[in-house]
Amino acid sequence: MNAHSATPRVVREEDLVGFTAGQLVDVMKALTVILTLPQSAADHVDALVIASGQGEEWRFTHAIRTWEANPGLRHLLMANGNPAEETYVEITLDYLRSLGLRRIDGVHVQAEPAPNTGRQAAWIVDQVKGRGIRSLALTVSPYHLPRAYLTVLKACDSSGVRLPIIPAPVAVPPDTPVPETGATAYDLVPGEVKRILTYMDEGWVATCEDLQQYLQWLWSRHRSLLLRASA
């Protein structure tokens, strides 16, 4: 993924004019089916995954609260962010402890910088393969979760990995300003839509067809996980 050609975080409505109505409807379908997967299943996976970035400390605090409250989670994976961001913070144990982390065993932090979501996804897949992880929950702010989900799914497909991926959106009001840009989720969703469509063409995120096939597999093979009541 070429950082120099990355789509701006905030785009105007007219910046989406080049896409067809069918493409925009496909993104709407993808957002709907991802964000409506049963989130209670996140309480019963092997690993909780944080995709950090944009100075959103609430991604960490939300995941750490979940991790500390659920000893059944075996791994907490923290994908690094982009050092070029003004709000970038190095992920150290001292920093994590200041956010409430107490249970250290099973915590794994991406050592190398991850200037884009594709680098984060590649590291996540390496962790899945190397640690025998059989299911994971992906926690990130809701506006970014669909693109992060599609990126991780694409990385899994490219590596021949298939496992349940459960969305675990961070509990944050959509009108909360994001530290890196000052924009809200309402401001950032159009840019996420444009990135999804652009990166589909470039092969960085799963297509709508890829997602549909994956969800057919997920529901047919792991229905019990998806319908399992929250503990």
C-alpha positions as CSV (number, residue, x, y, z in Angstrom):
1,M,0.0,0.0,0.0
2,N,1.6,3.2,-1.2
3,A,1.4,5.8,1.7
4,H,2.2,8.6,-0.8
5,S,-1.0,7.9,-2.8
6,A,-3.2,7.2,0.3
7,T,-6.7,8.7,0.2
8,P,-7.1,11.7,2.6
9,R,-8.8,10.9,5.9
10,V,-11.6,13.5,5.2
11,V,-13.1,13.7,1.8
12,R,-16.0,15.6,0.4
13,E,-19.2,14.1,-1.1
14,E,-18.1,15.2,-4.5
15,D,-14.9,13.1,-4.2
16,L,-17.1,10.0,-4.4
17,V,-18.7,11.0,-7.7
18,G,-16.4,8.7,-9.7
19,F,-17.9,5.6,-8.1
20,T,-21.1,4.0,-9.4
21,A,-24.2,3.6,-7.3
22,G,-23.6,-0.2,-7.4
23,Q,-20.2,0.2,-5.8
24,L,-21.5,2.4,-3.1
25,V,-24.4,-0.1,-2.4
26,D,-21.8,-2.9,-2.2
27,V,-19.9,-0.9,0.5
28,M,-23.2,-0.4,2.3
29,K,-23.9,-4.1,2.2
30,A,-20.4,-4.8,3.5
31,L,-20.7,-2.3,6.4
32,T,-24.0,-3.8,7.4
33,V,-23.1,-7.4,7.4
34,I,-19.8,-6.8,9.2
35,L,-21.2,-4.6,11.9
36,T,-24.2,-6.8,12.6
37,L,-22.2,-10.0,13.2
38,P,-23.0,-11.1,16.8
39,Q,-20.6,-9.2,19.0
40,S,-21.2,-11.4,22.0
41,A,-19.1,-14.0,20.2
42,A,-16.1,-11.8,20.9
43,D,-16.2,-13.1,24.5
44,H,-15.4,-16.7,23.3
45,V,-12.5,-16.2,20.9
46,D,-8.8,-17.1,21.4
47,A,-7.4,-13.6,20.7
48,L,-8.4,-10.0,21.1
49,V,-6.7,-7.7,18.5
50,I,-6.2,-4.0,18.6
51,A,-5.4,-2.1,15.4
52,S,-3.9,1.2,16.8
53,G,-3.8,4.6,15.2
54,Q,-5.0,8.2,15.0
55,G,-4.1,8.9,18.6
56,E,-7.3,7.0,19.7
57,E,-6.3,5.9,23.1
58,W,-9.8,4.6,23.6
59,R,-9.0,1.6,21.3
60,F,-6.5,0.5,24.0
61,T,-8.6,1.2,27.0
62,H,-11.7,-0.6,25.5
63,A,-9.6,-3.7,24.7
64,I,-7.7,-3.7,28.0
65,R,-11.0,-3.6,29.9
66,T,-12.3,-6.5,27.9
67,W,-9.0,-8.4,28.3
68,E,-8.9,-7.9,32.1
69,A,-12.5,-8.9,32.5
70,N,-12.3,-12.1,30.4
71,P,-9.6,-14.6,31.5
72,G,-10.7,-17.0,28.8
73,L,-9.0,-14.8,26.2
74,R,-5.5,-16.4,25.6
75,H,-3.9,-13.6,23.5
76,L,-4.0,-9.8,23.3
77,L,-2.5,-8.7,20.0
78,M,-1.6,-5.0,19.6
79,A,-0.8,-4.0,16.1
80,N,1.5,-1.0,16.0
81,G,0.6,2.4,14.5
82,N,2.2,4.9,12.1
83,P,5.1,6.9,13.6
84,A,4.5,9.6,11.1
85,E,1.3,10.5,12.9
86,E,1.6,13.5,15.3
87,T,-0.3,11.6,17.9
88,Y,1.7,8.3,17.6
89,V,2.6,6.8,21.0
90,E,5.1,4.0,21.5
91,I,3.4,0.9,22.8
92,T,5.3,0.0,26.0
93,L,4.4,-2.0,29.0
94,D,4.6,1.1,31.1
95,Y,2.1,2.9,28.8
96,L,-0.2,-0.1,28.8
97,R,-0.1,-0.4,32.6
98,S,-1.0,3.3,32.8
99,L,-4.2,2.4,30.9
100,G,-5.1,-0.4,33.3
101,L,-3.3,-3.5,31.9
102,R,-2.5,-6.0,34.7
103,R,-2.5,-9.4,33.0
104,I,0.8,-9.5,31.0
105,D,0.9,-13.1,29.9
106,G,-0.4,-13.5,26.4
107,V,0.1,-9.8,25.5
108,H,2.0,-9.4,22.2
109,V,2.9,-6.0,20.6
110,Q,4.0,-5.5,17.0
111,A,7.6,-4.3,17.3
112,E,8.0,-2.7,13.9
113,P,6.2,0.4,12.8
114,A,3.0,-0.2,10.8
115,P,2.4,2.9,8.6
116,N,-0.8,1.4,7.1
117,T,-3.6,-1.1,7.9
118,G,-2.1,-3.6,5.4
119,R,1.1,-3.8,7.5
120,Q,-1.0,-4.3,10.6
121,A,-3.0,-7.1,9.0
122,A,0.1,-8.9,7.8
123,W,1.5,-8.9,11.3
124,I,-1.9,-10.1,12.7
125,V,-1.9,-13.1,10.3
126,D,1.7,-13.9,11.2
127,Q,0.6,-14.0,14.9
128,V,-2.3,-16.2,14.0
129,K,-0.1,-18.7,12.2
130,G,2.7,-18.7,14.7
131,R,0.7,-18.9,17.9
132,G,-2.0,-21.4,16.7
133,I,-4.8,-18.9,17.1
134,R,-8.1,-20.3,16.1
135,S,-10.4,-17.3,16.4
136,L,-10.1,-13.6,17.0
137,A,-12.0,-10.4,17.7
138,L,-11.0,-7.2,16.0
139,T,-11.4,-4.1,18.1
140,V,-11.2,-0.6,16.6
141,S,-13.3,2.5,16.3
142,P,-16.6,1.8,14.5
143,Y,-15.9,4.1,11.6
144,H,-12.7,2.2,10.7
145,L,-13.8,-1.3,11.7
146,P,-15.2,-2.4,8.3
147,R,-12.1,-1.4,6.4
148,A,-9.8,-3.0,9.0
149,Y,-12.0,-6.2,8.9
150,L,-11.8,-6.4,5.1
151,T,-8.0,-5.8,5.2
152,V,-7.4,-8.6,7.8
153,L,-9.7,-10.9,5.8
154,K,-7.7,-10.2,2.6
155,A,-4.4,-10.9,4.4
156,C,-5.9,-14.1,5.8
157,D,-7.1,-15.2,2.3
158,S,-3.7,-14.4,0.8
159,S,-1.9,-16.5,3.4
160,G,-4.3,-19.4,3.2
161,V,-5.7,-18.8,6.7
162,R,-9.4,-19.1,7.5
163,L,-10.7,-18.5,11.0
164,P,-13.6,-16.7,12.7
165,I,-13.1,-12.9,12.8
166,I,-15.5,-11.2,15.1
167,P,-16.0,-7.4,15.0
168,A,-15.6,-5.8,18.4
169,P,-16.2,-2.1,17.9
170,V,-14.9,0.3,20.5
171,A,-17.7,2.0,22.6
172,V,-17.1,5.7,21.6
173,P,-19.7,8.3,20.6
174,P,-19.6,9.1,16.9
175,D,-19.3,12.8,17.5
176,T,-16.0,12.4,19.5
177,P,-13.2,14.3,17.7
178,V,-10.3,12.0,16.7
179,P,-7.1,13.3,18.2
180,E,-5.0,13.1,15.0
181,T,-7.3,15.1,12.8
182,G,-10.0,16.6,15.0
183,A,-12.6,15.0,12.7
184,T,-15.5,12.9,14.0
185,A,-16.7,9.5,12.8
186,Y,-19.4,11.4,10.7
187,D,-16.6,13.2,9.0
188,L,-14.4,10.2,8.5
189,V,-16.9,7.6,7.1
190,P,-16.8,9.0,3.5
191,G,-13.0,8.7,3.4
192,E,-13.3,5.1,4.7
193,V,-15.8,4.3,1.9
194,K,-13.4,5.8,-0.7
195,R,-10.5,3.8,0.7
196,I,-12.4,0.6,0.7
197,L,-13.4,1.0,-2.9
198,T,-9.9,2.2,-4.0
199,Y,-8.1,-0.6,-2.1
200,M,-10.4,-3.2,-3.4
201,D,-9.2,-2.3,-6.9
202,E,-5.6,-2.4,-5.7
203,G,-6.0,-5.8,-4.0
204,W,-5.5,-4.6,-0.4
205,V,-8.9,-5.4,1.0
206,A,-11.3,-8.2,0.5
207,T,-14.0,-7.7,-2.2
208,C,-17.7,-7.9,-1.5
209,E,-17.7,-11.3,-3.2
210,D,-14.8,-12.4,-0.9
211,L,-16.7,-11.2,2.1
212,Q,-19.9,-13.0,1.1
213,Q,-18.1,-16.3,0.6
214,Y,-16.3,-15.9,3.9
215,L,-19.5,-15.2,5.8
216,Q,-21.2,-18.2,4.2
217,W,-18.3,-20.3,5.5
218,L,-18.4,-18.6,8.9
219,W,-22.1,-19.1,9.5
220,S,-22.0,-22.7,8.2
221,R,-18.9,-23.8,10.2
222,H,-19.1,-21.6,13.3
223,R,-22.8,-21.0,14.0
224,S,-22.4,-22.2,17.6
225,L,-19.8,-19.5,18.2
226,L,-21.8,-16.8,16.6
227,L,-25.0,-17.7,18.6
228,R,-23.3,-18.4,21.9
229,A,-24.7,-16.3,24.6
230,S,-22.4,-13.8,26.3
231,A,-21.0,-15.1,29.6
